[in-house]
Amino acid sequence: MLIVDSKTGRLERTFKGRDEVVSLAFAPDGTLEVGTWAGIVQRFDASRGLPLGQPTLVTPSPVASLSFDPGGDTFSTTGGSDGTAKLWTTSSVQQLGATFQSDAGHWGTAAFTPNGRYLLVVYDDGTGFLWPTTESAWEDHACAVAGRNFTREEWRRLVAGHSYSKTCPGFPAG
């Protein structure tokens, strides 16, 4: 990938990569994340054009968009033709939580809300989804959908290793 100064036409930087870049985003720390047609993301030192870490396969389709949360700890990817959105840890490039589904065959673009609590994903067919991205936002979403707290049995099955606690204010313990 080549970066050219738009005023002078002078080559500013060459980034070493093997696949065609289709998306990119700067992290708050100034590093650059690029997504390729082959479904790979790679982080770069933007000032030197050198790769940081290893390239990671994040989707079986092109990486349609990349976005960083305000703190830079998490980034999102949307897959081209598979219609998925995913959250990733920036430091280890490990997926966080489950894949956010959409209709296969639609390209999506995603951006975090300014407070980082949600990811807005808009697809080429005009549909959009607002997904929770933080633990507190997930809890709020689960409470709104369920309208109740987990029962103690659900807690034992789904939140193993932690003592029961009421997470939905305004609803009785389960």
Secondary structure as UniProt FT lines:
FT   STRAND          2..4
FT   TURN            6..8
FT   STRAND          11..14
FT   STRAND          21..26
FT   TURN            28..29
FT   STRAND          32..36
FT   TURN            37..38
FT   STRAND          40..45
FT   TURN            46..49
FT   STRAND          50..57
FT   STRAND          63..68
FT   TURN            70..71
FT   STRAND          74..79
FT   TURN            80..82
FT   STRAND          85..89
FT   TURN            90..92
FT   STRAND          95..100
FT   TURN            104..105
FT   STRAND          108..112
FT   TURN            114..115
FT   STRAND          118..123
FT   TURN            124..125
FT   STRAND          128..132
FT   HELIX           135..146
FT   HELIX           152..158
FT   TURN            160..161
FT   TURN            169..170
//
